[in-house]
Amino acid sequence: MIARTHGNRSVMEFFSHEEGQSRVFSLKGRLEFGDFPDSSQVLDALEDNDISQVVIDLTDLEFMDSAGVGLLIGFNKSAAEKDKTIVLRGASGGVGELLELFQLASVFDIR
């Protein structure tokens, strides 16, 4: 687990593990500008020849701003350049609404 704090509150935590040929990143808390503690881990997973897709699990993500959406789009661009996919799963509430607002279902595999 990696966590980032802002003042006295935790902004975001993420956990990663493998599921077959997928690397899963589970996000928890709030994803705001500059708050993905080590986004390079996602890019590293895309470089791994044993990984065919990266899954970003948004089930426990309470909030995401437009910078978070931009980060996801950047990950997707990097994945496409490597013939891999980014899957978004578990988005609900405000996070799910934000994905709909930006029409990300046309860009991502959303589950």
C-alpha positions in Angstrom: 0.0 0.0 0.0 1.1 3.5 -0.8 -0.6 6.5 0.8 -0.3 10.2 0.3 -1.5 12.7 2.9 -2.6 16.3 2.7 -2.4 18.0 6.1 -3.9 15.6 8.5 -6.1 13.6 6.1 -5.2 10.8 3.7 -5.9 11.9 0.2 -5.4 8.6 -1.7 -4.1 5.2 -1.1 -3.4 2.5 -3.7 -2.7 -1.1 -3.7 -1.4 -3.3 -6.6 -1.5 -7.0 -7.3 -1.5 -9.3 -10.2 -4.5 -11.2 -11.5 -3.3 -13.6 -14.3 -1.8 -11.4 -17.0 -3.3 -8.2 -15.5 -1.8 -5.8 -13.0 -4.6 -4.3 -10.8 -4.3 -1.0 -9.1 -7.0 -0.4 -6.5 -7.4 3.3 -5.6 -9.0 4.4 -2.3 -9.8 7.9 -1.2 -9.5 11.0 -3.3 -7.7 11.4 -6.6 -6.9 15.0 -7.1 -4.3 17.0 -9.0 -0.9 15.6 -8.1 -2.2 13.0 -5.7 -1.3 9.7 -7.4 1.7 8.9 -5.2 3.6 6.9 -7.7 1.9 6.8 -11.1 5.2 5.5 -12.6 4.2 2.1 -11.3 1.3 2.0 -13.8 3.7 3.0 -16.6 6.2 0.3 -15.4 3.4 -2.3 -15.6 2.7 -1.3 -19.2 6.4 -2.0 -19.9 6.2 -5.5 -18.4 5.9 -8.1 -21.2 4.0 -10.5 -18.9 1.2 -8.0 -18.4 -1.4 -7.7 -21.1 -3.6 -5.1 -19.4 -3.7 -2.8 -16.5 -6.9 -2.7 -14.4 -7.6 0.4 -12.4 -10.1 -0.5 -9.7 -12.1 2.6 -8.7 -14.5 0.8 -6.3 -13.2 2.6 -3.2 -12.4 6.0 -4.9 -14.6 8.6 -3.3 -13.7 11.6 -5.5 -11.7 12.3 -8.7 -11.2 15.7 -10.3 -10.5 16.5 -13.9 -6.7 16.1 -13.4 -7.4 12.5 -12.3 -9.3 12.0 -15.6 -6.4 13.5 -17.5 -4.0 11.1 -15.7 -6.2 8.1 -16.7 -6.3 9.3 -20.3 -2.5 9.6 -20.3 -2.2 6.0 -19.0 -4.6 4.9 -21.8 -2.4 6.6 -24.4 0.7 4.9 -23.1 -1.1 1.6 -23.1 -2.3 2.0 -26.7 1.3 2.7 -27.8 2.3 -0.6 -26.3 -0.8 -2.5 -27.7 -2.1 -3.0 -24.2 -5.4 -1.9 -22.6 -6.4 0.0 -19.5 -9.6 -1.3 -17.9 -11.5 0.9 -15.4 -13.7 -1.0 -13.0 -16.0 -0.4 -10.1 -16.7 3.3 -10.6 -19.8 4.5 -8.9 -21.3 7.7 -7.4 -19.5 10.9 -8.4 -16.6 9.1 -9.9 -18.9 7.1 -12.2 -20.8 10.3 -13.1 -17.5 12.0 -14.0 -16.5 9.1 -16.3 -19.9 9.5 -18.0 -19.6 13.3 -18.2 -16.2 12.9 -20.1 -17.7 10.0 -22.2 -14.8 7.8 -21.3 -16.7 4.6 -22.2 -15.7 5.5 -25.8 -12.1 5.4 -24.8 -11.8 2.8 -22.0 -13.1 -0.7 -21.3 -15.3 0.2 -18.3 -16.6 -2.6 -16.1 
